[in-house]
Amino acid sequence: MVPSDSGAQTPDTSTSAIRVTGRIATPARVAVACIPVLLILITPFLPFSTSPTLWLGMPAVIVWMAFTVVLTVVLLNVVDRGISRQVAQYETANGVAEGGEHA
C-alpha cells in the first residue's frame, strides 16, 4: 500500500508484488532465455551456413535465423508466464484480491 495524494492508502500495482515474491531471474529462466542466443552465436560454425544450402527455397541461414527469432518469442513468453504465475501465487497466498487491493 502506498499513500495517495489524499493521504489514503491505495494498493500497489502488481509490479510491486514482483519485488517481494522472490527472485525473478532464476537460473532456469535465464537458461531458457539464453537458448536462442547460443543458437545464434553458433550459427557460423554450423555446416549449412558455409555452403549454398537451400531450405524451403531460401538460403538455410535465413531460415535458421527466422527460426531463432520465433524461438526467442516463444521462450520469452514461457518465461513471462512463469513470472505471472509467480506473482499470482504471491497474491493468492497473501490475500491480495484481483485488481491489487488487499482483502
ABEGO torsion letter per residue (X at the ends): XBBBAAGBBBBBBAAAAAAAAEBABBAAAAAAAAAAAAAAAAAAABAAAABBBBBGGBBAAAAAAAAAAAAAAAAAAAAAAAAAAAAAAAAAAAGBBBGGBBX
